[in-house]
Amino acid sequence: MPDDFWRQTWRENGLLAEYYHNNVGLQWEQARYISTMIYNVNCQKKSQMLKPEQLFELSIDKQRKKKRDQPKSTREGMDEFMKKYQSMTNKKTLK
């Protein structure tokens, strides 16, 4: 195993570290989800129920929030789509 480490490049080591951190994050997310389900089963009222993000915060929550805050499309993309749509609907059929 140590020989494998010394034979790898910096990039390969970085990818292995990223893989490891992603796996750990997924395990924490899974534990949080299961804990939330157990908590919610024992709630008397729906207003007492929690979402997994409310139980405790993980680093992936911040990344997802940034991604959610970004606009899904731009004004230019919408204009381009409208041009294509109008060109498709304005076609005349031959009789």
N, C-alpha and C positions, 0 to 999 in steps of 0.2 A: 504494500500500500504506500509506504513512503516513497518508493521508487516511482510510482505513478504520479505522485504529487510533483516531484522534481522534474519529471519529463514534460509536464503540461506547460502551456504558455500562460501568460497573465490573463489573456482573454478566456481561456478554458477555465481557469480558476475562478474568474469573475462569474462566468455562467453557472458553475457549480454552486457558488455562494448564493447567487440569485435563485437558483432552483431550491436550495435548502430553505431560504427565507420564505419563498412562496409556499413551500410545503408546511412550514411551521405556521404561517398565517392561515392557511386553509384548515389546519387542525384546530387552531384557536377559534376560527369562525364556526366550525362544526360543533365544538364544545359549547360555544355561546348559543347556537341555535337550539341544541338539545336542552340546555339549561332553561332557555326561554320557554320551550314547549312544556317542560315539567312544571315550571312556575305557572304558566297560563292554564294548565289542566286543573290546578288547585284554586283558581280564582272563582269567586262567587259572581262577580259582575263583569260585564264586558269592559267597562271603563277601567277596571283594575289590571287588565292585560297589558303586557309589555311587548314591544317590538325588540328584536335582537339588538338593534343599535342602542336601545335605551338601557340595556342591562350593563354593558360596559363598552368602551370605545376601543376600536382596533385601528392600526395604521392604515388598513385598506379602506376604512370608512372615509378617511380624508381624500384618498385618491378617487374614490367613487363620487364623492361630493363635487370635486373639481370637474370630473368628467360630466356629471349631470348639469352643472352650471354652464357649461359651454353650449352655445347655440347649436342646434342640430343642422341648420342650414344657413346660408348667407343670402343676402338680398340678390346678389348676382346669380346665384344658383337658382333662386326662385324665378327671376326674370327669364333665365335661359329655359327653364322648364315650361313657363307660360308660352314662350315663343314656339317651342316644339308642340305643345298641346294645341295651340291655335292653328298651327300649320297642318296638324293632323285632322282637326275638326272642320277646317274650311275647304277640304277637298271636295270637288264636284265629281259626281259619278256620270259616266257616259251612258246614254240610252240609245 
